[in-house]
């Protein structure tokens, strides 16, 4: 007798265990009875009537992400591919709408993203697409929120995560950027070279000024020394002309001595006789005397002309 009860006991246990089911955290289960919506069960251990009730489906309440790739054209006729990431979730209080009103929510979201992006990007130039990508994302989010909220979906955030122009356009943009940087580098190099030239010229001018000042100071001291030498010689009975001749001869021999101290010198002093200094002095005195006489004659002629 007990042998015939075993199948009934087994069936009873199967029916009993099938009455229980579990729902994971952040998940909602939709229960139907004879094909008609019955209830929504949240996470935990749940009970249903075997055979009569069934789990029609489960929806995740977690935030999900859908990546949409769109190819469109900009205002300056450049084809560009954009990757728009849509982060969304099913509202726990609208699980019924999310489950029964849409068969393919991903396709619905993708259609809205295509519609918005292809309406916004053709109004912008390529450079503006990079700058205003956040504006594109906000426009997509606003459109999706208005459309998907009635279906139980909440759009958390939309992001334009990638902008990929045509490879030839990218290469051209890189060349423009490189040329602009080379132009800037050339300008900086030119400015540096100009500054270097100006500073070098200033340094040379300052060097010449200081050199001239040194020569002037040297000649001034030489003149002062000659004056003192003549005064000293006058005190011992030597007149100015003899003193000048003596100084010239002394300087002549000092020059010869200076040349002789440098064994590798190629300087040759010509003529080299002792009378050279005296002759030079006599010629200078003669020219000074003649010049003074000419000057006096010119003054006398001018005075006579004024009297007439």
Secondary structure, 3 states (H helix, E strand, C coil): CHHHHHHHHHHHHHHHHHCEEEECCCEEEEEEECCEEEEEECCEEEECCCCCEEEEEEEECCCEEEEEEEEEECCCCCEEEEEEEEEEEECHHHHHHHHHCCCCHHHHHHHHHHHHHHHHHHHCCHHHHHHCHHHHHHHHHHHHHHHHHHHCEEEEEEEEEEEEECHHHHHHHHHHHHHHHHHHHHHHHHHHHHHHHHHHHHHHHHHHHHHHHHHHHHHHHHHHHHHHHHHHHHHCCCCHHHHHHHHHHHHHHHHHHHHHCCCCCCCCCCCCCCHHHHHHHHHHHHHHHHHHHHHHHHHHHHHHHHHC
